[in-house]
Amino acid sequence: MRGEEHRWPCEQCGADLRFSPGDTALKCDHCGHVQKMPAAPPARDTALDELDLHDALAGDLAPADMEEVRVTPCPSCGAQVEFKGATHATECPFCATPVAIGTGTQRMIKPQALLPFAIDERQGREAMVKWLGSLWFAPGGLVEYARKGRALAGLYVPYWTFDAATRSRYTGQRGEHYYETRTVTVQVNGKSEQRQEQVQKTRWYRASGTVSRRFDDVLVLASQSLPRSYTDALAPWDLGNLQPYSADYLAGFTAEGYTVSLTDGRDIAGDVMAAQITQDVRADIGGDEQRIDNIDTEFSRETFKHILLPIWMAAYKYNDKTYRFVVNGQTGKVQGERPYSAWKIAFAVIGAAIVIGAVVYFTQTQ
């Protein structure tokens, strides 16, 4: 985890400050003092500078875009745990496994931007409890435990964003429906009758052409610590509110280092782009049906960013089973493992059986 790079002492009492979600300020939990965040250092060119993808894949990024970090993978969940300063041991926030520092460092791409937390821990918990309460078969005890349980962990989770201009040449076929009338024999009350019906058929025509699209900020999770299905379900994110990276936003929070490489992230983004290009090709072919024989895509102006997005996370153990929940720290949207109560399901089945039995009984007695 990307830890605090320095302390944020309170001007009044000297205790550590933390970033206050929804504000551009740092707050002291000890005395309540709020102090303005220091001005962020100016970006080199623009507020959110895109980096050249091919330079990065070739290892030719500028030194200012890289950093040396001491990292050790969590032995249980694989999260990239980062150590700062004199720290030599810590606890993984994803699974609570003790982690001790290994040897050596890694050279990693710096985060360029982040979305600050917009909701605080209380609001995140309320959203999670409301979501759990809306699930029909969720155990009531788990809902109450989540309401009163330990505090949610605020994490900045790593993502890649990819931009590209594409030009795709395709060949395929356009299908156009037409209908023919035919006579069929059917059985009606034991007698044969002839009827006419419309039969759909398709004429196929060769098609070819070119489609172009500009992709902007195709988002790819750069962590393997959380299920991708959970984090994908937290979308959409308002990336228009991205802020240039500043360690001040991390005060009181942690940020995970990326464990999905830039190369693998580009492959995932490529699949997302390919799916959209296929839709574009089908729309360009037109007709009632389409067959695509080949798509040849040229990529240009490929850039990327390494960004951090805010997530509140909770893990609760209930009846010897662990449940994990994540909350979008910007919108409050919730996702997690759906819990089920065996008692509630059993009562629902019994209730349904009683209702069905009653309906059958009254039907037969009439």
Contacts in CASP RR format, 6 or more apart in sequence:
PFRMAT RR
TARGET T0000
AUTHOR 0000-0000-0000
METHOD contacts of the structure
MODEL  1
MRGEEHRWPCEQCGADLRFSPGDTALKCDHCGHVQKMPAAPPARDTALDE
LDLHDALAGDLAPADMEEVRVTPCPSCGAQVEFKGATHATECPFCATPVA
IGTGTQRMIKPQALLPFAIDERQGREAMVKWLGSLWFAPGGLVEYARKGR
ALAGLYVPYWTFDAATRSRYTGQRGEHYYETRTVTVQVNGKSEQRQEQVQ
KTRWYRASGTVSRRFDDVLVLASQSLPRSYTDALAPWDLGNLQPYSADYL
AGFTAEGYTVSLTDGRDIAGDVMAAQITQDVRADIGGDEQRIDNIDTEFS
RETFKHILLPIWMAAYKYNDKTYRFVVNGQTGKVQGERPYSAWKIAFAVI
GAAIVIGAVVYFTQTQ
1 79 0 8 1.000
1 80 0 8 1.000
1 81 0 8 1.000
1 82 0 8 1.000
1 90 0 8 1.000
1 92 0 8 1.000
1 93 0 8 1.000
1 155 0 8 1.000
1 254 0 8 1.000
1 255 0 8 1.000
1 256 0 8 1.000
1 257 0 8 1.000
2 69 0 8 1.000
2 82 0 8 1.000
2 84 0 8 1.000
2 111 0 8 1.000
2 156 0 8 1.000
2 250 0 8 1.000
2 254 0 8 1.000
2 255 0 8 1.000
2 256 0 8 1.000
2 257 0 8 1.000
3 82 0 8 1.000
3 84 0 8 1.000
3 250 0 8 1.000
3 254 0 8 1.000
3 255 0 8 1.000
4 84 0 8 1.000
4 247 0 8 1.000
4 250 0 8 1.000
4 251 0 8 1.000
4 252 0 8 1.000
5 84 0 8 1.000
5 247 0 8 1.000
5 250 0 8 1.000
6 247 0 8 1.000
7 16 0 8 1.000
8 16 0 8 1.000
8 17 0 8 1.000
8 18 0 8 1.000
8 26 0 8 1.000
8 248 0 8 1.000
8 251 0 8 1.000
9 15 0 8 1.000
9 16 0 8 1.000
9 17 0 8 1.000
10 16 0 8 1.000
10 17 0 8 1.000
10 28 0 8 1.000
10 30 0 8 1.000
10 31 0 8 1.000
10 33 0 8 1.000
10 35 0 8 1.000
11 33 0 8 1.000
11 35 0 8 1.000
12 28 0 8 1.000
12 31 0 8 1.000
12 33 0 8 1.000
13 28 0 8 1.000
13 30 0 8 1.000
13 31 0 8 1.000
13 33 0 8 1.000
14 28 0 8 1.000
14 30 0 8 1.000
15 28 0 8 1.000
15 29 0 8 1.000
15 30 0 8 1.000
15 31 0 8 1.000
16 28 0 8 1.000
16 251 0 8 1.000
16 252 0 8 1.000
17 26 0 8 1.000
17 27 0 8 1.000
17 28 0 8 1.000
17 35 0 8 1.000
17 251 0 8 1.000
17 252 0 8 1.000
18 26 0 8 1.000
18 27 0 8 1.000
18 28 0 8 1.000
18 29 0 8 1.000
18 251 0 8 1.000
18 252 0 8 1.000
18 253 0 8 1.000
19 25 0 8 1.000
19 26 0 8 1.000
19 27 0 8 1.000
19 37 0 8 1.000
19 116 0 8 1.000
19 117 0 8 1.000
19 248 0 8 1.000
19 249 0 8 1.000
19 250 0 8 1.000
19 251 0 8 1.000
19 252 0 8 1.000
19 253 0 8 1.000
20 26 0 8 1.000
20 27 0 8 1.000
20 34 0 8 1.000
20 120 0 8 1.000
21 116 0 8 1.000
21 117 0 8 1.000
21 118 0 8 1.000
21 119 0 8 1.000
21 120 0 8 1.000
21 123 0 8 1.000
21 310 0 8 1.000
21 329 0 8 1.000
22 116 0 8 1.000
22 117 0 8 1.000
22 118 0 8 1.000
22 119 0 8 1.000
22 120 0 8 1.000
23 34 0 8 1.000
24 36 0 8 1.000
24 37 0 8 1.000
24 116 0 8 1.000
25 34 0 8 1.000
25 35 0 8 1.000
25 36 0 8 1.000
25 37 0 8 1.000
26 34 0 8 1.000
26 35 0 8 1.000
26 36 0 8 1.000
26 37 0 8 1.000
26 248 0 8 1.000
26 251 0 8 1.000
27 33 0 8 1.000
27 34 0 8 1.000
28 34 0 8 1.000
28 35 0 8 1.000
37 246 0 8 1.000
37 248 0 8 1.000
38 248 0 8 1.000
40 243 0 8 1.000
40 244 0 8 1.000
40 246 0 8 1.000
40 248 0 8 1.000
41 246 0 8 1.000
43 49 0 8 1.000
43 244 0 8 1.000
44 64 0 8 1.000
47 244 0 8 1.000
48 112 0 8 1.000
48 113 0 8 1.000
48 242 0 8 1.000
48 244 0 8 1.000
48 305 0 8 1.000
49 112 0 8 1.000
50 163 0 8 1.000
50 303 0 8 1.000
50 304 0 8 1.000
50 305 0 8 1.000
51 61 0 8 1.000
51 65 0 8 1.000
51 109 0 8 1.000
51 112 0 8 1.000
51 303 0 8 1.000
51 304 0 8 1.000
51 305 0 8 1.000
52 302 0 8 1.000
52 303 0 8 1.000
53 162 0 8 1.000
53 262 0 8 1.000
53 266 0 8 1.000
53 302 0 8 1.000
53 303 0 8 1.000
53 304 0 8 1.000
54 302 0 8 1.000
55 61 0 8 1.000
56 109 0 8 1.000
56 262 0 8 1.000
56 304 0 8 1.000
57 262 0 8 1.000
57 263 0 8 1.000
57 266 0 8 1.000
61 109 0 8 1.000
65 109 0 8 1.000
65 110 0 8 1.000
65 112 0 8 1.000
66 107 0 8 1.000
66 108 0 8 1.000
66 109 0 8 1.000
66 110 0 8 1.000
67 107 0 8 1.000
67 108 0 8 1.000
67 110 0 8 1.000
68 105 0 8 1.000
68 106 0 8 1.000
68 107 0 8 1.000
69 82 0 8 1.000
69 105 0 8 1.000
69 106 0 8 1.000
69 107 0 8 1.000
69 108 0 8 1.000
69 257 0 8 1.000
70 82 0 8 1.000
70 83 0 8 1.000
70 84 0 8 1.000
70 101 0 8 1.000
70 102 0 8 1.000
70 104 0 8 1.000
70 105 0 8 1.000
70 106 0 8 1.000
71 80 0 8 1.000
71 81 0 8 1.000
71 82 0 8 1.000
71 83 0 8 1.000
71 105 0 8 1.000
71 106 0 8 1.000
71 108 0 8 1.000
71 257 0 8 1.000
72 81 0 8 1.000
72 83 0 8 1.000
72 99 0 8 1.000
72 100 0 8 1.000
72 101 0 8 1.000
72 102 0 8 1.000
73 79 0 8 1.000
73 80 0 8 1.000
73 81 0 8 1.000
73 259 0 8 1.000
74 80 0 8 1.000
74 81 0 8 1.000
74 92 0 8 1.000
74 94 0 8 1.000
74 95 0 8 1.000
74 97 0 8 1.000
74 99 0 8 1.000
74 225 0 8 1.000
75 97 0 8 1.000
75 99 0 8 1.000
76 92 0 8 1.000
76 95 0 8 1.000
76 97 0 8 1.000
77 92 0 8 1.000
77 94 0 8 1.000
77 95 0 8 1.000
77 97 0 8 1.000
77 225 0 8 1.000
78 224 0 8 1.000
78 225 0 8 1.000
78 259 0 8 1.000
79 92 0 8 1.000
79 93 0 8 1.000
79 94 0 8 1.000
79 95 0 8 1.000
79 223 0 8 1.000
79 224 0 8 1.000
79 225 0 8 1.000
79 256 0 8 1.000
79 259 0 8 1.000
80 256 0 8 1.000
80 257 0 8 1.000
80 258 0 8 1.000
80 259 0 8 1.000
81 90 0 8 1.000
81 92 0 8 1.000
81 99 0 8 1.000
82 257 0 8 1.000
83 90 0 8 1.000
83 101 0 8 1.000
87 101 0 8 1.000
88 100 0 8 1.000
88 101 0 8 1.000
89 98 0 8 1.000
89 99 0 8 1.000
89 100 0 8 1.000
89 101 0 8 1.000
90 98 0 8 1.000
90 99 0 8 1.000
91 97 0 8 1.000
91 98 0 8 1.000
91 99 0 8 1.000
92 98 0 8 1.000
92 99 0 8 1.000
93 153 0 8 1.000
93 155 0 8 1.000
93 254 0 8 1.000
93 313 0 8 1.000
94 225 0 8 1.000
94 226 0 8 1.000
94 313 0 8 1.000
94 315 0 8 1.000
95 315 0 8 1.000
96 315 0 8 1.000
108 257 0 8 1.000
108 258 0 8 1.000
109 258 0 8 1.000
109 262 0 8 1.000
109 306 0 8 1.000
110 245 0 8 1.000
110 306 0 8 1.000
111 158 0 8 1.000
111 245 0 8 1.000
111 255 0 8 1.000
111 306 0 8 1.000
111 307 0 8 1.000
111 308 0 8 1.000
112 244 0 8 1.000
112 245 0 8 1.000
112 305 0 8 1.000
112 306 0 8 1.000
112 307 0 8 1.000
113 242 0 8 1.000
113 243 0 8 1.000
113 244 0 8 1.000
113 245 0 8 1.000
113 305 0 8 1.000
113 307 0 8 1.000
113 308 0 8 1.000
114 156 0 8 1.000
114 242 0 8 1.000
114 243 0 8 1.000
114 245 0 8 1.000
114 249 0 8 1.000
114 255 0 8 1.000
114 307 0 8 1.000
114 308 0 8 1.000
114 309 0 8 1.000
114 310 0 8 1.000
115 237 0 8 1.000
115 238 0 8 1.000
115 239 0 8 1.000
115 241 0 8 1.000
115 242 0 8 1.000
115 243 0 8 1.000
115 307 0 8 1.000
115 308 0 8 1.000
115 309 0 8 1.000
115 310 0 8 1.000
115 330 0 8 1.000
116 241 0 8 1.000
116 243 0 8 1.000
116 249 0 8 1.000
116 310 0 8 1.000
117 154 0 8 1.000
117 249 0 8 1.000
117 253 0 8 1.000
117 310 0 8 1.000
117 329 0 8 1.000
117 330 0 8 1.000
118 310 0 8 1.000
118 329 0 8 1.000
118 330 0 8 1.000
118 331 0 8 1.000
119 127 0 8 1.000
119 312 0 8 1.000
119 327 0 8 1.000
119 329 0 8 1.000
119 330 0 8 1.000
119 331 0 8 1.000
119 332 0 8 1.000
121 151 0 8 1.000
121 152 0 8 1.000
121 154 0 8 1.000
121 312 0 8 1.000
123 332 0 8 1.000
124 152 0 8 1.000
124 312 0 8 1.000
124 327 0 8 1.000
124 329 0 8 1.000
124 332 0 8 1.000
125 146 0 8 1.000
125 147 0 8 1.000
125 151 0 8 1.000
125 152 0 8 1.000
125 312 0 8 1.000
125 314 0 8 1.000
127 327 0 8 1.000
127 332 0 8 1.000
127 333 0 8 1.000
127 334 0 8 1.000
128 146 0 8 1.000
128 152 0 8 1.000
128 312 0 8 1.000
128 314 0 8 1.000
128 325 0 8 1.000
128 327 0 8 1.000
128 334 0 8 1.000
129 143 0 8 1.000
129 146 0 8 1.000
129 147 0 8 1.000
130 334 0 8 1.000
131 325 0 8 1.000
131 334 0 8 1.000
132 138 0 8 1.000
132 142 0 8 1.000
132 143 0 8 1.000
132 146 0 8 1.000
132 325 0 8 1.000
132 339 0 8 1.000
133 143 0 8 1.000
135 338 0 8 1.000
135 339 0 8 1.000
136 344 0 8 1.000
137 339 0 8 1.000
137 340 0 8 1.000
137 341 0 8 1.000
137 344 0 8 1.000
137 345 0 8 1.000
137 348 0 8 1.000
138 338 0 8 1.000
138 339 0 8 1.000
138 340 0 8 1.000
138 341 0 8 1.000
139 318 0 8 1.000
139 319 0 8 1.000
139 339 0 8 1.000
139 340 0 8 1.000
139 341 0 8 1.000
139 344 0 8 1.000
140 341 0 8 1.000
141 318 0 8 1.000
142 316 0 8 1.000
142 318 0 8 1.000
142 323 0 8 1.000
142 339 0 8 1.000
145 316 0 8 1.000
145 318 0 8 1.000
146 314 0 8 1.000
146 316 0 8 1.000
146 325 0 8 1.000
149 316 0 8 1.000
150 314 0 8 1.000
152 312 0 8 1.000
152 313 0 8 1.000
152 314 0 8 1.000
152 327 0 8 1.000
153 254 0 8 1.000
153 312 0 8 1.000
153 313 0 8 1.000
153 314 0 8 1.000
154 253 0 8 1.000
154 254 0 8 1.000
154 310 0 8 1.000
154 311 0 8 1.000
154 312 0 8 1.000
154 313 0 8 1.000
155 253 0 8 1.000
155 254 0 8 1.000
155 255 0 8 1.000
155 256 0 8 1.000
155 310 0 8 1.000
155 311 0 8 1.000
155 312 0 8 1.000
155 313 0 8 1.000
156 249 0 8 1.000
156 250 0 8 1.000
156 253 0 8 1.000
156 254 0 8 1.000
156 255 0 8 1.000
156 256 0 8 1.000
156 308 0 8 1.000
156 309 0 8 1.000
156 310 0 8 1.000
156 311 0 8 1.000
157 221 0 8 1.000
157 223 0 8 1.000
157 226 0 8 1.000
157 231 0 8 1.000
157 255 0 8 1.000
157 256 0 8 1.000
157 308 0 8 1.000
157 309 0 8 1.000
157 310 0 8 1.000
157 311 0 8 1.000
158 221 0 8 1.000
158 222 0 8 1.000
158 223 0 8 1.000
158 255 0 8 1.000
158 256 0 8 1.000
158 257 0 8 1.000
158 258 0 8 1.000
158 306 0 8 1.000
158 307 0 8 1.000
158 308 0 8 1.000
159 219 0 8 1.000
159 220 0 8 1.000
159 221 0 8 1.000
159 222 0 8 1.000
159 306 0 8 1.000
159 307 0 8 1.000
159 308 0 8 1.000
159 309 0 8 1.000
160 219 0 8 1.000
160 220 0 8 1.000
160 222 0 8 1.000
160 258 0 8 1.000
160 260 0 8 1.000
160 262 0 8 1.000
160 265 0 8 1.000
160 266 0 8 1.000
160 269 0 8 1.000
160 304 0 8 1.000
160 305 0 8 1.000
160 306 0 8 1.000
160 307 0 8 1.000
161 217 0 8 1.000
161 218 0 8 1.000
161 219 0 8 1.000
161 220 0 8 1.000
161 239 0 8 1.000
161 304 0 8 1.000
161 305 0 8 1.000
161 307 0 8 1.000
162 215 0 8 1.000
162 217 0 8 1.000
162 218 0 8 1.000
162 220 0 8 1.000
162 265 0 8 1.000
162 266 0 8 1.000
162 269 0 8 1.000
162 270 0 8 1.000
162 302 0 8 1.000
162 303 0 8 1.000
162 304 0 8 1.000
163 214 0 8 1.000
163 215 0 8 1.000
163 216 0 8 1.000
163 217 0 8 1.000
163 218 0 8 1.000
163 301 0 8 1.000
163 302 0 8 1.000
163 303 0 8 1.000
163 304 0 8 1.000
164 214 0 8 1.000
164 215 0 8 1.000
164 218 0 8 1.000
164 273 0 8 1.000
164 299 0 8 1.000
164 300 0 8 1.000
164 301 0 8 1.000
164 302 0 8 1.000
164 303 0 8 1.000
165 212 0 8 1.000
165 213 0 8 1.000
165 214 0 8 1.000
165 215 0 8 1.000
165 299 0 8 1.000
165 300 0 8 1.000
165 301 0 8 1.000
166 212 0 8 1.000
166 213 0 8 1.000
166 214 0 8 1.000
166 215 0 8 1.000
166 273 0 8 1.000
166 277 0 8 1.000
166 297 0 8 1.000
166 298 0 8 1.000
166 299 0 8 1.000
166 300 0 8 1.000
167 210 0 8 1.000
167 211 0 8 1.000
167 212 0 8 1.000
167 297 0 8 1.000
167 298 0 8 1.000
167 300 0 8 1.000
168 210 0 8 1.000
168 211 0 8 1.000
168 212 0 8 1.000
168 213 0 8 1.000
168 277 0 8 1.000
168 280 0 8 1.000
168 281 0 8 1.000
168 295 0 8 1.000
168 296 0 8 1.000
168 297 0 8 1.000
168 298 0 8 1.000
169 208 0 8 1.000
169 209 0 8 1.000
169 210 0 8 1.000
169 295 0 8 1.000
169 296 0 8 1.000
170 207 0 8 1.000
170 208 0 8 1.000
170 209 0 8 1.000
170 210 0 8 1.000
170 211 0 8 1.000
170 281 0 8 1.000
170 284 0 8 1.000
170 285 0 8 1.000
170 292 0 8 1.000
170 293 0 8 1.000
170 294 0 8 1.000
170 295 0 8 1.000
170 296 0 8 1.000
171 206 0 8 1.000
171 207 0 8 1.000
171 208 0 8 1.000
171 209 0 8 1.000
171 293 0 8 1.000
171 294 0 8 1.000
172 206 0 8 1.000
172 207 0 8 1.000
172 208 0 8 1.000
172 285 0 8 1.000
172 290 0 8 1.000
172 291 0 8 1.000
172 292 0 8 1.000
172 293 0 8 1.000
172 294 0 8 1.000
173 204 0 8 1.000
173 205 0 8 1.000
173 206 0 8 1.000
173 207 0 8 1.000
173 285 0 8 1.000
173 290 0 8 1.000
173 291 0 8 1.000
173 293 0 8 1.000
174 204 0 8 1.000
174 205 0 8 1.000
174 206 0 8 1.000
174 207 0 8 1.000
174 285 0 8 1.000
174 286 0 8 1.000
174 287 0 8 1.000
174 289 0 8 1.000
174 290 0 8 1.000
175 202 0 8 1.000
175 203 0 8 1.000
175 204 0 8 1.000
175 205 0 8 1.000
175 287 0 8 1.000
175 288 0 8 1.000
175 289 0 8 1.000
175 290 0 8 1.000
175 291 0 8 1.000
176 202 0 8 1.000
176 203 0 8 1.000
176 205 0 8 1.000
176 287 0 8 1.000
176 288 0 8 1.000
177 200 0 8 1.000
177 201 0 8 1.000
177 202 0 8 1.000
177 288 0 8 1.000
177 289 0 8 1.000
178 200 0 8 1.000
178 201 0 8 1.000
178 202 0 8 1.000
178 203 0 8 1.000
179 198 0 8 1.000
179 199 0 8 1.000
179 200 0 8 1.000
179 201 0 8 1.000
180 198 0 8 1.000
180 199 0 8 1.000
180 201 0 8 1.000
181 196 0 8 1.000
181 197 0 8 1.000
181 198 0 8 1.000
181 199 0 8 1.000
182 196 0 8 1.000
182 197 0 8 1.000
182 199 0 8 1.000
183 194 0 8 1.000
183 195 0 8 1.000
183 196 0 8 1.000
184 194 0 8 1.000
184 195 0 8 1.000
184 196 0 8 1.000
184 197 0 8 1.000
185 192 0 8 1.000
185 193 0 8 1.000
185 194 0 8 1.000
185 195 0 8 1.000
186 192 0 8 1.000
186 193 0 8 1.000
186 194 0 8 1.000
186 195 0 8 1.000
187 193 0 8 1.000
202 288 0 8 1.000
202 289 0 8 1.000
204 291 0 8 1.000
207 285 0 8 1.000
207 286 0 8 1.000
207 290 0 8 1.000
209 284 0 8 1.000
211 277 0 8 1.000
211 280 0 8 1.000
211 281 0 8 1.000
211 284 0 8 1.000
213 273 0 8 1.000
213 276 0 8 1.000
213 277 0 8 1.000
213 280 0 8 1.000
215 273 0 8 1.000
215 276 0 8 1.000
217 239 0 8 1.000
217 305 0 8 1.000
218 269 0 8 1.000
218 270 0 8 1.000
218 272 0 8 1.000
218 273 0 8 1.000
219 235 0 8 1.000
219 237 0 8 1.000
219 239 0 8 1.000
220 260 0 8 1.000
220 265 0 8 1.000
220 268 0 8 1.000
220 269 0 8 1.000
220 272 0 8 1.000
221 228 0 8 1.000
221 231 0 8 1.000
221 232 0 8 1.000
221 260 0 8 1.000
222 257 0 8 1.000
222 258 0 8 1.000
222 259 0 8 1.000
222 260 0 8 1.000
222 265 0 8 1.000
222 306 0 8 1.000
223 231 0 8 1.000
223 256 0 8 1.000
223 257 0 8 1.000
223 258 0 8 1.000
223 259 0 8 1.000
223 260 0 8 1.000
224 259 0 8 1.000
224 260 0 8 1.000
225 256 0 8 1.000
225 259 0 8 1.000
226 311 0 8 1.000
226 313 0 8 1.000
226 324 0 8 1.000
226 326 0 8 1.000
229 335 0 8 1.000
230 324 0 8 1.000
230 326 0 8 1.000
230 335 0 8 1.000
230 336 0 8 1.000
231 311 0 8 1.000
231 326 0 8 1.000
231 335 0 8 1.000
233 333 0 8 1.000
233 335 0 8 1.000
233 336 0 8 1.000
234 311 0 8 1.000
234 326 0 8 1.000
234 327 0 8 1.000
234 328 0 8 1.000
234 331 0 8 1.000
234 333 0 8 1.000
234 335 0 8 1.000
237 309 0 8 1.000
237 328 0 8 1.000
237 330 0 8 1.000
237 331 0 8 1.000
238 330 0 8 1.000
238 331 0 8 1.000
239 307 0 8 1.000
241 330 0 8 1.000
242 307 0 8 1.000
243 249 0 8 1.000
245 308 0 8 1.000
253 310 0 8 1.000
255 308 0 8 1.000
258 306 0 8 1.000
260 268 0 8 1.000
262 304 0 8 1.000
266 304 0 8 1.000
274 295 0 8 1.000
274 297 0 8 1.000
277 295 0 8 1.000
277 297 0 8 1.000
278 292 0 8 1.000
278 295 0 8 1.000
281 290 0 8 1.000
281 292 0 8 1.000
281 295 0 8 1.000
282 290 0 8 1.000
282 292 0 8 1.000
285 292 0 8 1.000
309 330 0 8 1.000
310 328 0 8 1.000
310 329 0 8 1.000
310 330 0 8 1.000
311 326 0 8 1.000
311 327 0 8 1.000
311 328 0 8 1.000
311 329 0 8 1.000
312 326 0 8 1.000
312 327 0 8 1.000
312 329 0 8 1.000
313 324 0 8 1.000
313 325 0 8 1.000
313 326 0 8 1.000
313 327 0 8 1.000
314 324 0 8 1.000
314 325 0 8 1.000
314 327 0 8 1.000
315 322 0 8 1.000
315 323 0 8 1.000
315 324 0 8 1.000
315 325 0 8 1.000
316 322 0 8 1.000
316 323 0 8 1.000
316 325 0 8 1.000
317 323 0 8 1.000
318 339 0 8 1.000
323 336 0 8 1.000
323 337 0 8 1.000
323 339 0 8 1.000
324 336 0 8 1.000
324 337 0 8 1.000
325 334 0 8 1.000
325 335 0 8 1.000
325 336 0 8 1.000
325 337 0 8 1.000
326 334 0 8 1.000
326 335 0 8 1.000
326 336 0 8 1.000
327 333 0 8 1.000
327 334 0 8 1.000
328 334 0 8 1.000
END
